[in-house]
Amino acid sequence: MYYAIYDNQTDEIKHLGLNSNSLKEIRDSLISFLLDGNFCEEGEKSVRKSSLKNLLNDYEFSLLKSKTPFEI
């Protein structure tokens, strides 16, 4: 299975962990992307502790799944 992150705010697929086979890698890529923003220390800890499902919901992303690699 291949995964990609879809940004619901901009209506585009992000290159975060694109075509990864690992949900952990997708989560880590999303966390890195989010932490490039301006978070206080408490906010950063919260992001790092959140599950992939919560991160997707809280920051308006969707997880895409495919049996074949995504092409952008």
N, C-alpha and C positions, 0 to 999 in steps of 0.2 A: 504494500500500500504506500502511496506517495501522498505527502501532505503539503499544504500551502496555507498561508494566512491571508485572509481577505479583509481589507479595511472597509468597514461599512460606511465610514464618514466620507471617504474619497472615492468609493466604488472602484477600487483597484486591488489587484493581488500584490502583496508586498514580497520582496525578495528575501524575507526573513526565513531562513531554513527551507527555502524553496526546494521541493522534491526530496525532502528528508524522509527517511523511513522510520524515524524515531520521534515519538511525541516529546520525549525529554529534550531532544535537540530543538524542536519547534518551541517549546516552553523557554529554553535558555536563550534562543534567538529573540523571542518576544520580550523577555526581561531585559536583555541588553539594549534593544531598541527603545523600550520605555525609559530606561535609566539614562539614556542620552538626553532626556528631558530634564527639567529642573525640579527635582524632588528634595524635600528636606530629609534628614536622616531617618526620621520615623516613617515617612512615606516610602523611602527606599527599602527599609526593612519589611514593610507590608508587601511591597511588590515582590520581593525575593521569596517571601513565605507563601504567596498565593498559588493556588492550583492553576493549571492551564485553563480550566473551565472558568474560574473566577476572573482571570486576567482577560480572557476573551469577552466575557460579559461586561466587566467593569469598564473596559476601554473600547468597546464597540468594534470588536474584530470577530470574524467567523473562521472556523477551521474547515478547509476544503480537503476532501479525500478523493483519490483517484487510483485506479488500477494501473494507469499509465502515467508517465511523467508529464507535468504541466509544461506548456510552452507559452512563453510570453513574448 
